[in-house]
Amino acid sequence: MPTAAATKTIPQTTQNIEAKPNAFRSDFNKKSFQFSHNLVGHRLFSLPRLAELAKTLLADTTTRSVRWQAGGAPVDAGWAVPLNEKVESVNEAISNLAESGSWVLLYSVQRDPEYRALLDQLMSEILSDTGCRREDVTWEDAYIFLASPNAVTPYHIDHEATFLFQVHGNRTANIWDANDRSVLQEKEIEKYYAGDLNAAKYTVEKQAKATVYALNQGTGVHHPSKAPHAFKNGDIYSIALGIHFCVRECDQQAATYQMNYLLRRVGLKPTPPGKSAWRDKLKMSIIGMFADKNPKTKHDMLRSGFKKLTIPLRAVMK
Ligand SMILES: [Fe+2]
């Protein structure tokens, strides 16, 4: 059931991210950090408005827009989470979020103009606060994640740098250091960029190395590109907005990881990105030669070069 805080209307301000610590500038895309914001109670996050948004997104069949699953997965489930068979529609899952045992992800919500305006506003604040240059952002997106009480978001990595805004409910965020190779191995990153989105594996031994954040509504957390993360809801339903975006330097690193995946497959021990400028440049240029010059999607931008380069290899393996 929506709370009073989720249904009230507040005036849209020009500054939504508050109490900006120095971390915004010094730690952006290097370390995770917590911040606060004033999106709690914003009308775009009421359950009826979100159910309407889901309907709008589902009507657009040109792209995947809604992921709708059961909320009771374990932390090591990867993305192999079953569909929620207890409810009949995404509308029911959202409208009855407190009881439906659901996990709903609304992708690219900026296809609705009201959410587009909010994404634009937040991106301009984030870029200003972090010092990240607009021309270095190669792709941006906003998603809204809704989950019933006690739902788990399993351990995984993303290519994007992410700012997550907790708008309703409370969650525990576990975030690991993307550069700690005792947590995230080079091989796992290479497999991820070769297309295995479940390549990063959770083990109980890694738990002690997580930075744990208690996220209440009105707080948020930044996790850098490739920083492993997992979330656990508290005892009330959760609504969170994610602003995530690709940064050119990480895109280039992704190409190096893709070449390293291939080199490892033929028995070599590839040099990780950042250790040899000429090797990185050579690997990037090989992937770049095959990549779509005008990619229409993030997937094409990141993976089209690798995909085309490996067509013969995949044919042989078949
Ligand atoms: Fe994620």
Residues whose N, C-alpha, C, O or C-beta is under 5 A from the ligand:
A	BS01	LIG	D158
